[in-house]
């Protein structure tokens, strides 16, 4: 949306996609910026660990997020079942 859109808000937060699991909140903004929060160690989501987290965890979260964004019907069950690596934060 742009300035011609009646719902356009120039100060609106950036668009993003997010995935929340019992343990993690993973956010990818349209700009490519990423945020990752360990919800067990940081339930208030204050410490973005995206740049220091296990790369396999980040890659798997990104894969699951992409799968969830494009799934439909039964394929969403498959996307939701992607197993994340067991890593210590």
Secondary structure, DSSP 8 states (H G I E B T S, - for coil): --TTSTT--TT----EEEEE-SSEEEEEETTS-EEEEETTT-TT-----TTTS-HHHHHHHHHHHHHHHH--TTHHHHHHT--------
